[in-house]
């Protein structure tokens, strides 16, 4: 199955997933504990951390005790910047 979303959307979701995982790990939550606190299954937490979607953003923020905007990445990290650079041409 091919992801047909625009590159910018895929990069955003990937950054979001990394930010979500960072906040979860900082709070010593397992995916299962975090899922329980947010009212979601642990496998869905894994999907979020892998950049699938952000439909349940308010629930995630509430479970982590942060404002929703804290889950939104402020700028691309180095990995995303590398992905956005055009390939070198010979």
Phi and psi in degrees as a GROMACS rama.xvg file:
@    title "Ramachandran Plot"
@    xaxis  label "Phi"
@    yaxis  label "Psi"
@TYPE xy
-93.1353  134.718  UNK-2
-78.4702  117.654  UNK-3
-97.7997  4.25579  UNK-4
-68.1277  151.906  UNK-5
-59.2656  153.035  UNK-6
-54.3957  -43.3876  UNK-7
-59.7474  -39.5752  UNK-8
-67.2671  -42.8494  UNK-9
-63.8754  -41.0775  UNK-10
-65.9071  -41.0423  UNK-11
-60.5446  -48.358  UNK-12
-62.8062  -36.1351  UNK-13
-65.2087  -43.8983  UNK-14
-64.3994  -41.4366  UNK-15
-58.6733  -46.4493  UNK-16
-60.5018  -42.1594  UNK-17
-64.9269  -39.6753  UNK-18
-65.2023  -43.3912  UNK-19
-59.6945  -45.855  UNK-20
-64.3829  -42.036  UNK-21
-57.6206  -47.8767  UNK-22
-64.4477  -39.3243  UNK-23
-62.8943  -46.6999  UNK-24
-67.4606  -39.1092  UNK-25
-58.5337  -29.1279  UNK-26
-94.9954  8.82189  UNK-27
56.9549  35.1961  UNK-28
-91.1864  135.788  UNK-29
-78.0167  168.148  UNK-30
-60.7601  -37.2013  UNK-31
-66.6794  -44.6441  UNK-32
-64.1634  -43.0804  UNK-33
-64.8336  -43.4632  UNK-34
-59.1575  -43.1523  UNK-35
-62.4072  -44.4839  UNK-36
-64.3254  -32.8287  UNK-37
-92.7092  -5.03331  UNK-38
75.021  34.5538  UNK-39
-133.134  158.669  UNK-40
-77.1537  148.631  UNK-41
-59.826  -31.9246  UNK-42
-68.7559  -31.1414  UNK-43
-69.736  -36.7362  UNK-44
-59.5848  -43.6169  UNK-45
-60.4014  -40.6939  UNK-46
-63.674  -42.0114  UNK-47
-61.4235  -43.4113  UNK-48
-67.5871  -19.8138  UNK-49
-98.2972  11.8645  UNK-50
80.895  33.574  UNK-51
-80.4006  -50.7263  UNK-52
-165.323  172.598  UNK-53
-131.775  31.308  UNK-54
-59.562  -28.5898  UNK-55
-106.82  32.0211  UNK-56
-50.748  -47.8349  UNK-57
-59.8038  -39.7913  UNK-58
-66.8952  -39.9433  UNK-59
-64.2023  -45.8631  UNK-60
-61.6806  -43.3206  UNK-61
-61.375  -41.1695  UNK-62
-66.6314  -30.9716  UNK-63
-88.4509  -9.90306  UNK-64
71.8153  33.8679  UNK-65
-127.65  162.125  UNK-66
-72.9298  151.757  UNK-67
-54.2953  -39.6577  UNK-68
-63.5355  -21.8998  UNK-69
-70.9632  -18.7772  UNK-70
-84.5616  -16.697  UNK-71
-84.4414  122.263  UNK-72
-61.7234  136.064  UNK-73
-80.0636  -33.8224  UNK-74
-154.895  157.345  UNK-75
-63.8639  144.529  UNK-76
-85.1748  176.254  UNK-77
-57.6371  -37.7762  UNK-78
-61.85  -43.2135  UNK-79
-69.6046  -36.7346  UNK-80
-62.055  -40.3605  UNK-81
-61.7423  -40.2281  UNK-82
-68.5874  -26.7786  UNK-83
-85.2073  -13.5537  UNK-84
-75.7432  136.105  UNK-85
-65.4095  148.939  UNK-86
-64.8742  143.474  UNK-87
-68.1219  142.871  UNK-88
-109.392  143.807  UNK-89
